[in-house]
Amino acid sequence: MNTEKSRILFEKAQGYIPGGVNSPVRACKSVGCNPLFIDRASGSKIFDVDGNTFIDFVCSWGPMILGHDHPVVREAVAEALGKGTSYGAPTPSEVELAELVTEAVPSVERVRFVNSGTEATMSAIRLARGYTGKNVVVKFNGCYHGHADSFLVKAGSGVITLGIPGSPGVPEDIVKNTISIPYNDPKILEKTLRDESLSIACVIIEPVAGNMGVVVPDINFLKKLKELTEELKIVLIFDEVITGFRLSFGGAQGRFGINPDLTCLGKIIGGGLPVGAYGGKKEIMDMIAPGGPVYQAGTLSGNPLAMAAGIATLKLLKEPGFYDRLEKKADSFAAELEGVAKKFSLNTTMNRIGSMMTTFFTGEEVTDFASAMKADTGKYSRYYRGMRAQGVYLAPSQFEASFVSAAHTSEDLEKAIESAEKVLAKL
């Protein structure tokens, strides 16, 4: 496969952009190759600058649940674009999207739009601290909540992909107010939350981890978390930037029937445009300025183009049977992939929930950060390069999710399975 134009662009980019990319995992360092530079995308496919076509299972890291360049979303954005790109003032579209979000997500009574998932999570913990008058944030090893200082302690996503040691550049005064504990471990959870000396403001969790690869929670662990935070008056924050509108129309909390105090959203609610949001109980959200003393602001928050794309996307997701069809497609695809690996007696573990999944190159069950880290990253790198050569685009990291979209056809999935068979046979 000829990727010469991508190579030249990457070489040029490194002269102007740190590492040649604007988000670290894109550099493909952990999988031993150069990144592809993408020219355009449509449906289930992306097309690079060299004219190569790929079946896309990255889906812009999750937002493209309908596929790329969906005509209804494109039309909505074009209509909004015809009226201008940004006003720095309230618009009807923010009210409409806010109404859609609060109707869909069980725990959200008020919502504030921002521009990224990182903005959403850092705003949510500031709000939790302001509401409780306490400082300590509890998170979970391997969960990634964006790149705000408090979240880079034992974080997932690019931090573990690149082997970065946690929190360089983050002051010790911030690190000391962040506690990271094992995911899916109810005993350590209870011991930590009941420690009265810690002055815990909030617990933030990915209700399904997606940034150490997909790790599905033990439902009893999540129930215990809810019970403890409620009893101890600790604010519970679900980071649903990935899972929101991905696992169900009500997100992970709608699927599991467990409501947090605050929820962080992003990705799908912007239909592929930059967006984030945080929302929750009225009594907490009303602490935000201008109604309350906790300050947060943003020039481009509620941007009309992102609002238009989000409204169009959520309306399509509301169609009866959408999630049932997507789940069935993803379940069948994951089972076939798992079958191919077993055919060649490879030590792999498939973790899937809804339309997100990860093939871990380890024979052990993956239930937390420690078990995820046992995966053979060298084997994943060879798998990634082989699949890319076959025209299948996967995340350039063992510790990320693959996504199935409504645009993936049975032919796409069959081609991906056939490609996997060819590649795995050589590992």
NORLIN-V821396 format. One record per residue. N is the residue number from 1. OMEGA is omega in degrees with one decimal (NA if undefined). Layout:
n->N omega->OMEGA
n->N omega->OMEGA
This chain:
n->1 omega->-179.2
n->2 omega->177.3
n->3 omega->-174.2
n->4 omega->-179.6
n->5 omega->175.9
n->6 omega->179.6
n->7 omega->-179.1
n->8 omega->179.0
n->9 omega->-179.7
n->10 omega->178.3
n->11 omega->179.0
n->12 omega->-177.1
n->13 omega->-177.8
n->14 omega->176.0
n->15 omega->-175.5
n->16 omega->-174.3
n->17 omega->179.8
n->18 omega->-178.3
n->19 omega->178.6
n->20 omega->-177.4
n->21 omega->179.8
n->22 omega->170.3
n->23 omega->-163.4
n->24 omega->-174.4
n->25 omega->-179.4
n->26 omega->-177.1
n->27 omega->178.2
n->28 omega->-179.3
n->29 omega->-174.6
n->30 omega->179.0
n->31 omega->168.5
n->32 omega->176.6
n->33 omega->176.4
n->34 omega->177.8
n->35 omega->169.6
n->36 omega->173.5
n->37 omega->-171.4
n->38 omega->179.9
n->39 omega->-177.8
n->40 omega->179.4
n->41 omega->178.4
n->42 omega->178.4
n->43 omega->-179.4
n->44 omega->-171.5
n->45 omega->165.5
n->46 omega->-175.0
n->47 omega->-177.5
n->48 omega->-174.8
n->49 omega->177.1
n->50 omega->178.5
n->51 omega->177.3
n->52 omega->180.0
n->53 omega->-179.2
n->54 omega->167.8
n->55 omega->-168.6
n->56 omega->174.8
n->57 omega->172.7
n->58 omega->175.8
n->59 omega->-178.3
n->60 omega->-179.1
n->61 omega->170.1
n->62 omega->-173.0
n->63 omega->-169.0
n->64 omega->-178.5
n->65 omega->176.6
n->66 omega->-171.6
n->67 omega->-177.8
n->68 omega->170.5
n->69 omega->178.3
n->70 omega->-173.1
n->71 omega->-179.3
n->72 omega->178.5
n->73 omega->179.1
n->74 omega->-179.9
n->75 omega->179.1
n->76 omega->179.0
n->77 omega->179.5
n->78 omega->178.6
n->79 omega->178.1
n->80 omega->179.8
n->81 omega->179.2
n->82 omega->-179.7
n->83 omega->-176.3
n->84 omega->-174.4
n->85 omega->-178.3
n->86 omega->-178.1
n->87 omega->-173.8
n->88 omega->-178.2
n->89 omega->-179.9
n->90 omega->178.1
n->91 omega->176.8
n->92 omega->-175.2
n->93 omega->177.6
n->94 omega->178.2
n->95 omega->-179.3
n->96 omega->179.6
n->97 omega->177.2
n->98 omega->178.7
n->99 omega->178.2
n->100 omega->-178.5
n->101 omega->-177.4
n->102 omega->176.0
n->103 omega->-173.4
n->104 omega->-171.9
n->105 omega->-168.2
n->106 omega->-172.2
n->107 omega->-171.6
n->108 omega->176.8
n->109 omega->175.0
n->110 omega->-179.6
n->111 omega->176.0
n->112 omega->179.9
n->113 omega->175.9
n->114 omega->-171.4
n->115 omega->-179.6
n->116 omega->175.4
n->117 omega->177.6
n->118 omega->177.3
n->119 omega->-178.8
n->120 omega->-176.3
n->121 omega->-178.9
n->122 omega->176.8
n->123 omega->-179.7
n->124 omega->-180.0
n->125 omega->174.2
n->126 omega->178.6
n->127 omega->179.2
n->128 omega->178.3
n->129 omega->178.8
n->130 omega->-178.6
n->131 omega->-175.6
n->132 omega->-174.1
n->133 omega->179.1
n->134 omega->-170.6
n->135 omega->-167.1
n->136 omega->176.4
n->137 omega->173.6
n->138 omega->175.2
n->139 omega->-175.7
n->140 omega->-178.3
n->141 omega->176.6
n->142 omega->175.1
n->143 omega->-178.5
n->144 omega->-178.4
n->145 omega->-176.8
n->146 omega->-170.1
n->147 omega->172.5
n->148 omega->-173.0
n->149 omega->-174.1
n->150 omega->-170.2
n->151 omega->-173.6
n->152 omega->175.1
n->153 omega->-179.6
n->154 omega->-175.4
n->155 omega->176.7
n->156 omega->179.4
n->157 omega->-174.6
n->158 omega->-179.8
n->159 omega->178.4
n->160 omega->178.2
n->161 omega->-177.1
n->162 omega->179.0
n->163 omega->179.1
n->164 omega->-171.7
n->165 omega->166.3
n->166 omega->-167.5
n->167 omega->173.3
n->168 omega->-178.8
n->169 omega->179.4
n->170 omega->-177.7
n->171 omega->-179.7
n->172 omega->179.2
n->173 omega->177.9
n->174 omega->-179.5
n->175 omega->-175.8
n->176 omega->178.3
n->177 omega->176.4
n->178 omega->177.7
n->179 omega->179.1
n->180 omega->-176.4
n->181 omega->-177.1
n->182 omega->174.5
n->183 omega->175.2
n->184 omega->179.3
n->185 omega->-174.7
n->186 omega->-177.9
n->187 omega->179.1
n->188 omega->176.5
n->189 omega->-176.6
n->190 omega->179.6
n->191 omega->-178.7
n->192 omega->-174.6
n->193 omega->-179.7
n->194 omega->178.9
n->195 omega->-174.4
n->196 omega->-178.6
n->197 omega->-171.6
n->198 omega->179.4
n->199 omega->-174.5
n->200 omega->176.7
n->201 omega->-172.9
n->202 omega->169.3
n->203 omega->176.8
n->204 omega->-175.7
n->205 omega->163.4
n->206 omega->-177.3
n->207 omega->161.1
n->208 omega->-179.2
n->209 omega->178.6
n->210 omega->-173.2
n->211 omega->163.6
n->212 omega->-161.1
n->213 omega->-178.8
n->214 omega->174.7
n->215 omega->-176.5
n->216 omega->-178.5
n->217 omega->165.5
n->218 omega->-175.4
n->219 omega->178.2
n->220 omega->174.8
n->221 omega->178.7
n->222 omega->177.7
n->223 omega->177.8
n->224 omega->178.1
n->225 omega->178.8
n->226 omega->-178.7
n->227 omega->-177.0
n->228 omega->-178.7
n->229 omega->178.5
n->230 omega->-179.7
n->231 omega->-172.9
n->232 omega->178.2
n->233 omega->173.6
n->234 omega->-179.2
n->235 omega->178.2
n->236 omega->-179.1
n->237 omega->171.0
n->238 omega->172.1
n->239 omega->-179.8
n->240 omega->177.7
n->241 omega->176.7
n->242 omega->-170.5
n->243 omega->-179.9
n->244 omega->-177.1
n->245 omega->175.7
n->246 omega->-176.2
n->247 omega->173.8
n->248 omega->178.4
n->249 omega->175.8
n->250 omega->179.3
n->251 omega->179.1
n->252 omega->-179.0
n->253 omega->175.2
n->254 omega->179.9
n->255 omega->-176.0
n->256 omega->-177.4
n->257 omega->178.5
n->258 omega->-174.9
n->259 omega->174.5
n->260 omega->174.2
n->261 omega->177.9
n->262 omega->179.3
n->263 omega->174.3
n->264 omega->-177.6
n->265 omega->176.8
n->266 omega->173.3
n->267 omega->-171.8
n->268 omega->-176.3
n->269 omega->175.5
n->270 omega->176.7
n->271 omega->179.2
n->272 omega->174.7
n->273 omega->-177.9
n->274 omega->-178.3
n->275 omega->169.7
n->276 omega->176.9
n->277 omega->169.1
n->278 omega->-176.7
n->279 omega->-179.9
n->280 omega->-176.8
n->281 omega->-178.8
n->282 omega->-174.2
n->283 omega->177.4
n->284 omega->-177.2
n->285 omega->179.9
n->286 omega->173.3
n->287 omega->-176.6
n->288 omega->174.8
n->289 omega->14.1
n->290 omega->-178.7
n->291 omega->-177.2
n->292 omega->-171.9
n->293 omega->-177.3
n->294 omega->-172.0
n->295 omega->172.6
n->296 omega->-177.6
n->297 omega->177.6
n->298 omega->-178.0
n->299 omega->-174.7
n->300 omega->179.4
n->301 omega->-177.2
n->302 omega->-178.9
n->303 omega->-173.8
n->304 omega->178.2
n->305 omega->178.5
n->306 omega->179.1
n->307 omega->-179.8
n->308 omega->179.5
n->309 omega->179.8
n->310 omega->179.0
n->311 omega->-179.4
n->312 omega->-179.3
n->313 omega->-176.4
n->314 omega->177.2
n->315 omega->177.3
n->316 omega->179.8
n->317 omega->179.8
n->318 omega->-177.3
n->319 omega->-177.5
n->320 omega->174.9
n->321 omega->-176.2
n->322 omega->-174.9
n->323 omega->176.6
n->324 omega->179.2
n->325 omega->-178.3
n->326 omega->179.0
n->327 omega->-179.3
n->328 omega->179.6
n->329 omega->-178.7
n->330 omega->-179.3
n->331 omega->179.9
n->332 omega->-179.4
n->333 omega->-179.6
n->334 omega->-179.9
n->335 omega->179.1
n->336 omega->177.7
n->337 omega->179.3
n->338 omega->179.1
n->339 omega->178.7
n->340 omega->179.3
n->341 omega->179.8
n->342 omega->179.0
n->343 omega->-179.1
n->344 omega->177.6
n->345 omega->178.6
n->346 omega->176.3
n->347 omega->177.6
n->348 omega->174.4
n->349 omega->177.7
n->350 omega->172.1
n->351 omega->-180.0
n->352 omega->166.7
n->353 omega->-175.4
n->354 omega->-176.7
n->355 omega->175.1
n->356 omega->-173.2
n->357 omega->173.2
n->358 omega->168.7
n->359 omega->176.8
n->360 omega->178.4
n->361 omega->174.2
n->362 omega->178.8
n->363 omega->-178.4
n->364 omega->175.0
n->365 omega->179.6
n->366 omega->-175.6
n->367 omega->-178.2
n->368 omega->-177.6
n->369 omega->-177.2
n->370 omega->-179.5
n->371 omega->176.1
n->372 omega->-177.2
n->373 omega->176.2
n->374 omega->-179.0
n->375 omega->-179.6
n->376 omega->-176.1
n->377 omega->176.3
n->378 omega->178.2
n->379 omega->177.8
n->380 omega->179.8
n->381 omega->179.1
n->382 omega->176.9
n->383 omega->179.5
n->384 omega->-177.3
n->385 omega->179.0
n->386 omega->-179.9
n->387 omega->178.8
n->388 omega->177.4
n->389 omega->178.4
n->390 omega->179.6
n->391 omega->177.2
n->392 omega->-173.7
n->393 omega->179.6
n->394 omega->175.9
n->395 omega->-179.9
n->396 omega->178.8
n->397 omega->173.9
n->398 omega->-170.4
n->399 omega->175.9
n->400 omega->-179.4
n->401 omega->164.3
n->402 omega->-176.8
n->403 omega->171.4
n->404 omega->-179.5
n->405 omega->176.7
n->406 omega->-177.8
n->407 omega->179.3
n->408 omega->-179.7
n->409 omega->176.1
n->410 omega->177.8
n->411 omega->176.6
n->412 omega->-176.0
n->413 omega->175.9
n->414 omega->178.5
n->415 omega->179.2
n->416 omega->177.9
n->417 omega->177.7
n->418 omega->178.5
n->419 omega->178.7
n->420 omega->179.8
n->421 omega->179.7
n->422 omega->-175.7
n->423 omega->-177.8
n->424 omega->178.5
n->425 omega->-177.2
n->426 omega->-178.1
n->427 omega->NA
